[in-house]
Every structure is written in C-alpha cells, then in structure tokens.
Amino acid sequence: MIIDLRPNSPTYRRVLATELTDKNHRMIYIPRGFAHGFMTLSDDVEALYMVSTPYNGTLERGFRYDDAFFKIDWPLPPAVISGKDLAWPPFDPATLA
C-alpha cells in the first residue's frame, strides 16, 4: 500500500494497494513523497526493499495504520503491530510543508 503525500499532486491522499505474491512476481516502486505500509497475509513472508539514500532512523516519520485522515481499508484486521508503529502520532498535513 502506498499513499501520495505530495500536497500539490492531483493524486494527493490517494491510496494504491496491490498484492505481492510468489506467484504474481509483482514489485512496487514507491516514489519520493509517498508513504508506504505492508500487511502480510500469510505466515512465511520475506519483504525486501531498497532506499535511495543511506538509512537514517532520525529521519523516519509515520502515522498509524488506522489513521482517520486516510481511512485505509486493510484486507484483514492486523494481528501484530509493532510498538513503534502504534506510537506514531495522528497524521498532520502541516508537517508536509
């Protein structure tokens, strides 16, 4: 799932979700200015991703999976969510400026 967070974009706040499986061999490119989230639908999952700059944890930002601003329709109720992901504050569009 990716969400366009570019305020001046015609697809601002639009969510795109796709299922990535070992059968369909799909991949997804997440452009700069987009948020992303993953939900595993089976127990045996490997997720690999690349980033365009070296990782710096102090630059991480996020919002909760159930943030009312986006109203994301997840395929299943989440069974496990990390403490870090539960601790994100509500999304504030002013932080994008």
N, C-alpha and C positions, 0 to 999 in steps of 0.2 A: 504494500500500500504506500503510495506517495501522495503528498498534498502540496499544491503550489502555494508558496507563501510570499510570492512577489506581488506587493500591493498594486502595482500598475499593470499587472498582467491580465489579459482577458479571461484567463482560467484561474484567477486568484480564488483560493479556498476550495477549488475543485479536487476531489479525491479520485485517484485511479488505483484500482486494485486488480491484481492478477494472481492466479495460482501458478506457482513454480513447482514442477514435479520432476522426478527422474524419468518420467515418460514423455513429457512435452518438451523438455530441454530448453525452456524459456529462460531468459535473463532479463533484467530490467536495469536501465540506465537512470540514475537519479541526478538530475541537473542541479547546479548551484541554485540556492533559493528555494529548494523543496525540502520538506520533512519526509521521513520515512519510518515505517514501522513494520514489524514482522509478527506473524502468528503461525506457529507450527500446527499442522493438522494431523500429524502422526508422531509416534514416539521416536523414531530413528531419523533425525534430521541433521544435516550439515548445512550451514549457511556461511558462505564466503563472500566478502566484499572488499573492494579496493576504494581508496580515497585519493583525492587529487593533491593533498598536502600531508606532510608528516602529522601523525596523531598528536593532539594536544588536549588532554582532558579538561583543562581550564576553559576551553572554548565551547564545550558541549552546552547545548540548550535543548529543551524539550518541553513536552506537555503530556498530560495523562492520556491514556488510551481512550478514556471516556469523556474527554473534554467537551463540554456543551457547545463550544464555539464551532466545532466541526461536525458533530453528530455522526461519527463514523459507525457504519453498520458492519460490525465484525461478523464473520461467518459462524463463530461459536462464542459462547461466554469464555473469557480467559480463565484457565485453570491455575496458572502460576504467573505471577508478575513480580519482577524484582523490586526490592525496596527502593532502589534508585528511581525506577520508573513510576512507582507510586508516589514519590516525594515531589515530582515536578509540580510547580505552581500552575494555576489556570493560565491558559494562553492569553497574552496581552498583545494585540496588534501594534501597540505603540512601540514595542521592542523591536519592530522591524525597521523603524525609521533610522 
